[in-house]
Amino acid sequence: MSKKIAIGIQNFDKLREGDYFYIDKTDFIREWWENGDDVTLINRPRRFGKTLNMSMVEEFFSVDYAGRGNLFDDLSIWREEKYRKLQGTYPVIFLSFANIKESDFRTTSYRIRQLLMKLYEKNDFLLDGNTLSDGEKEYFRCMESEMSEVDAPMALYQLSDYLCRYYGKKVIIILDEYDTPMQEAYIKGYWEDLVDFTRSLFNSTFKTNPYLERGLMTGITRVSRESIFSDLNNLEVVTTTSEKYATSFGFTEEEVFEALDEYGYSDRKADIKMWYDGFTFGSHTDIYNPWSILNFLDKGKIAAYWANTSSNSLVGKLIREGDEDIKGMFENLLKRESIRCPINEQIVYNELDEEPDAIWSLLLASGYLKVIRYEEKIAGKSQMYELELTNLEVLDMFYNMVRGWFKKTGRNYNRFVKALLEGDLKAMNVYMNDVALKTFSYFDTGTKPSESENPEKFYHGFVLGLIVDLADEYTVVSNRESGFGRYDVMIEPKDTSKDAFILEFKVYDRNYEKTLEDTVASALAQIEEKKYDTVLTAKGISAERIHKYGFAFEGKKVMIG
């Protein structure tokens, strides 16, 4: 009989004691220990088993779990006697930043100090006996009850010292999801304050700590060494392109297909591969996200489980407020096409606004993009990567994200699309003005938005909406060559018996046009002069079924003709 699927369990002992379904990842313990790296940072997308693996490491090494070898019975790590002897022999400090998602630095600092105080409370047995001096015991009580922001950076260093003396052995420190507060700090605007605080904490904990045996950190992104890791020259960083621990996080295709066979879903392998495969770690392809696989095994239904497990506010913000190049590349991704761009695995959050290409590095690290191929690094040049959306689950997530951008217009965006397809020019003008009024600033970008630039930025966001809403029956293309120029938007029916549409956008220029009507006429004339309909007629769509519209913008006012 197959084991029961348990959703959301992140404690290794609870999973094992409940005899729930588990794919053995204990080889990670052996690989990590034998590599011997002083401090290791492992970057993997969310819901890829990072927390469960960190719990597994804690319970394997921690003296708190001495004599609990039963948790590892029948698993790979337990086959070697030297590891059986190693189990439960080290003091371990474990903490997680996964739930620190606050709106300001003061609250974030307090939440981190709360975690540190709980560690002191957990280890208050150190107050018994003579391990600590009277002065150290007084310090310990202060750290346990009312830790100050000044004392916090040294908290883990001091606790390491005390535990090392008590057990006569250096400590292992595990920090899970170290970068969650970083993303929130960037979005909410307190990045610099948090960087200073975190740099001091990490330096004392992982760099200048003589009581540290090994350090292990996990996160989604690799935050630039120049920010919080500036002093950590002992840090081994394992990104999604590294070979180390490539199969330790996530499920391999062999593991997934064996599970599908076990649970009676052998006939669903092709669908599961299309929806959930696509992750690549190092040279290992066909990695699946565990969260979606577990949910499918439990429910027997394909859905966007992984993509909907947490907020994607940072990704959405960067795409929505990005320039026309970013939106144009995102359009290609939504159409299941690849993009080509440089990748820098060191994310500098406070430079994301100044370095537009950094968004693709963030999307790759977060698991939303996969590497198709890359060029060999050439001195003095950026290394170029060809990237695609990871799978159908990610595509579905981005479709829903784009739809959400237009919710503030109520039903008028959908009404506009319907009016466009029906050729109702009057309704198009009514609905489009309402859509533009409510969404212009939403798609603006930069720290000093300019109203004169709004139409260009709005137009690219608007096109993304068209791609999503019309995907079933139409191909929406923007800024491509046809005839003697580059059209703004072409809506081509997949069924060539249906109507096609060409949209040209122009901003009213009082130096050349007297009225908005003149701007509309200029846009329509450009469609004819440049013969933008050439590509459509070449595909067999007759001229009378090609509808041409000029969009004229004056500030947030729109006229369509």
Residue, then its C-alpha position, 0 to 999 in steps of 0.5 A: m500500500s502506498k504511503k500517505i501524501a502529507i502536504g506542507i510538512q517541513n519538519f523531518d522528524k514529523l515526516r518520518e515518524g508519520d511514515y509519510f511519502y518521502i523521497d530520500k535526499t539524505d545523500f545531501i548530508r554526505e556530500w555537504w559534509e565531505n565537501g568540507d566548505d566552511v560556510t555554504l550558501i545554497n540558492r534554490p527556488r521556493r518550495f524546493g525542499k530547502t527547509l525540509n533538507m535543513s531540518m534533516v541536517e539539523e536532526f542528523f547532527s544535533v545533540d538534541y537528536a542524539g539516539r534518534g537514528n531511527l529517523f534515518d533507518d532505511l535511508s541512504i546516509w545510514r548505510e555507512e557506519k561512520y555516518r551512523k557514529l556522527q549522528g547526534t554529536y554536534p551542537v546545532i543552532f537553527l533559525s529561519f527568516a522565512n516568515i520575516k516579511e515586514s513593511d519597515f526596518r524597525t519591525t524587521s529588526y524586532r522580528i529578527r531579534q525575537l528569533l535570536m531571543k528564542l534561541y537563547e530561551k531554548n538554550d537556557f540550560l546554559l545558565d545552570g552549572n559553571t559553564l558561564s561566569d556570573g557576568e556572562k549569565e547576566y548578559f545571557r538573561c538580557m539577550e533572552s528577554e530584551m535584546s537590543e538592536v546593538d547587541a543583536p549582531m553578536a548574538l549568534y557569536q556569543l551563543s556559539d561560544y557558550l555552546c562550544r564550551y558546554y559541549g566541548k565541540k564547535v557548533i553548526i549554524i543553519l540559517d534558512e531563507y536568509d534573503t526573504p527580508m531582503q526582498e521585502a526591504y527592497i520592495k518597501g524601501y528600507w534596503e540600506d538599513l537592513v543591509d547594514f544590520t545584516r552585514s554585521l550579523f553575518n560577519s560576526t556569525f560566519k566570518t569571525n566566529p572561532y566557535l563555528e564548525r560549519g555554516l549552512m544557509t539557504g535562499i532563493t537569490r544570491v545577494s551580491r557579495e558587495s552588499i551583505f557578504s562583503d566580509l565573507n571570503n569563506l563563503e561557498v555559493v551554490t547557485t542553480t548553475s552549480e554542479k554541487y547538490a544538483t539533485s538534492f533539492g527538487f525531484t528528478e524525472e526518475e523519482v517523479f515517474e516512479a512515484l506516478d507509477e506507485y500511485g496509479y498515475s502512469d498514464r499522466k506522465a506526459d501531462i506532468k512533464m509538460w506542466y511541472d518539468g523544466f528546472t535545471f540545476g547545474s548540468h542536471t535537466d528535468i528537475y521537477n518542483p516537489w510542491s506541485i508533484l506532491n499536490f498532484l499525487d494527493k489530489g490527482k488534479i493538474a493545477a498551478y500549485w507551486a506558482n500560486t504558493s506565495s506573493n510574486s510582488l517583486v517580479g510583478k513590480l519589475i515587469r509592470e514598471g519595466d521599460e519597453d524592452i523588458k515588456g517586449m521580451f516578456e511578450n516573447l516569453l508569454k508566447r512561449e518564445s525564448i529571449r537572449c540576455p546576459i545573466n549575473e547570478q549576484i543580485v544587487y537589489n538596490e540596483l534593480d532599477e538601474e540595471p534592467d537586465a537584472i530582472w532576468s537574473l532574478l527570474l532565473a534564480s526564482g525558477y520562472l526561467k530555464v536556461i536553453r543554452y549559453e555562450e562561453k564567457i569571453a573576456g570583457k563581454s557579458q555572458m549571454y544566455e538563451l532563456e524560456l519560461t520553465n513550464l506551463e505552470v509558470l506560464d499560467m502564473f504569469y497569465n494570471m498576473v497580467r490579468g490582475w493588472f487590469k482588475k482595477t478597470g473593472r470590466n471595462y478592459n474586457r469590454f474594450v477587447k470585445a468591442l475591438l473584435e466586434g468593430d464597435l468604434k464608439a464603445m472602443n473609445v468609451y471603454m479605452n478612455d476608462v482603461a487608460l485613465k485608471t492604468f496609465s500611472y500603473f504602468d509608468t516607470g522610474t523615479k520621475p515619471s513623465e506624462s509624455e512617456n506614459p503612452e509608450k509604457f502604457y501601450h506595452g502593458f496593454v499589449l501584454g493584456l491582449i496577449v493573455d486575453l486573446a491567446d486561445e484564438y489569436t496571435v498578438v505581436s507587437n513592434r515587428e516588421s511588415g511591409f516597409g516599417r514596424y507596426d505597433v500591434m498586430i492581432e492575427p487570427k489562428d483561424t485565417s477565416k476570421d478577422a485580423f487587426i492592426l493597431e497604431f499608437k501615436v502621441y498628439d504633437r501640437n507642432y504637427e497636428k491641430t487636433l486629436e483627429d489629426t493624430v488619428a488620421s496620421a496613424l491610419a495613414q502610416i498603416e497604409e503608407k508602410k503597408y503593414d497588412t503585407v504579412l497578413t495578406a501573404k497568409g491568405i487573409s483578405a483585405e476586407r477582413i483586416h481592420k485598421y485602427g489609429f490610437a491617438f494619446e493626449g496625456k491620459k485622453v485617448m481617441i480611436g479612429 
